[in-house]
Amino acid sequence: MHKGTGLRVAALIGLYFSYFMSYFIKLSPSIIMPVLQQQYNFTSAQTGFIASMYFLPYATMQFFVGPLCRKLGTGPFVGSGLLISCAGLLVFSNGSTVAALALGRFLLGLGTSPIFIGLVYYMRGSFEPSHYARYYGLGIFISNLGSIFAAAPLKAILKVLPIDDFFLILSIVTACLGLFMIIIDRHSSKKAAAQAEGQHILAGLAKDLKSVVTVPILLAGLLMWLIQAPSLVSYQGLWCTKWTGTAFPSFEHLSGLSGIAISIGSMIASLLGEKLVSSFKKRTGRPLGTMLTRICLLHIGATMLLSISKLQDSALLFVLSMLCDVLFGFTTGCIIVQVGVLVKENTTEEHNASIMGVFNGLGCISQQLAQWITGISIDLFMLRTGANMAFSLTFTWLAVLFGLLTFASYRLQKRNK
């Protein structure tokens, strides 16, 4: 293997592992926050607020990550972010108040913010365009390994290892990975410096935002992105374990399987979704947006079925709930991968990463709001109903909102024709 190729592959592997870590950090509150909520007697609204603070800096940075990758180089930028994540892990693990825990999550969001768009930017510029969907899908697959680890395996680990010790180990691993990325891709900083002259980040951001809101197909893609982003993080990233344990007290010890089932569905989508969509397009001659609209409708159905499956504590409904989780994960995984392909097909190489940054930034704002607002919604419904019904009603109105977004996206695609 050529030396340059070997370094590119090594950097890609480092980015994949970084993406694994970012998903683990993003979704681990579904296991960790219920423990802290009980330990410190937080309300659901406080719990949702702490978890959501991850997304405030993460979302803000998404608008600038694409241009900053071009200016600083992917490896140095991502590596520096991982070192900030290390600090966030230490702060979070030693916190006991809402303010301290929120600060830890804030630093974690800031530190992991370059990873996803950095991966997109690196793949687009370092490998053959025809391999993009394959590498992108593999990245989603690996990230879901992180989400699996953030579910039942993490729950099992915390039964034998104190949270402080676990986070100390995790912070050391994160710091080592950050240094690896800085070293292995140091040549990209030199390349970026040579290309940085004349680049104006704010002007580029304004142009990207204008493209997203004025090009109908990109705006349609954004609306579909805003379906998967808040639903995935509010359900898998915060409430799925607690809701499953509440709905099925007889199977509370298996509640961590809910997050794993979602990740399995998303992994199936990352491996098989591209083939299924390509087959559909070839067979029907219809555009990618049509398939995405159908996937969004299926996702709404999966969200509604979750509420129905968790209405009674029985083995049959528990199995049905797990199957709904798989379907939920499959549809979100398909949306993530295929919207990324949709953006690639409708943007230039130079602006692909920055447009995806706009998508991810707006998506992360919706994720922060979703984690916080679902916590408030659950508290309010709980005043009039039981805990299980409060979860069901909360995710039912989310499904209605997703239906409106799907309809708006469909109308925009009609305009694009």
Buried (B, 14 or more C-beta within 10 A) or exposed (E): EEEEEEBBEBBBEBBBBBBBBBBBBBBBBBBBBBEBBEEBEBBBBBBBBBBBBBBBBBBBBBBBBBBBBBBBBBBBBBBBBBBBBBBBBBBBBBBEEBEBBBBBBBBBBBBBBBBBBBBBBBBBBBBEEEEBBEBBBBBBBBBBBBBBBBBBBBBEBBEEEEBEEBBBEBBEBBBEBBEBBBEBBBBBBEBBEEEBEEEEBEEBBEBBBEBBEEBBBBBBBBBBBBBBBBBBBBBBBBBBBBBBBBBBEEBBEBBBBBBBBBBBBBBBBBBBBBEBBBEBBEEEEEBBBBBBBBBBBBBBBBBBBBBBBBEEBEEEBBEBBBBBBBBBBBBBBBBBBBBBBBBBEBBEEEBBBBBBBBBBBBBBBBBBBBBBBBBBBBBBBBEEEEBBBBBBBBBBEBBEBBBEBBBBBBEBBEEBE
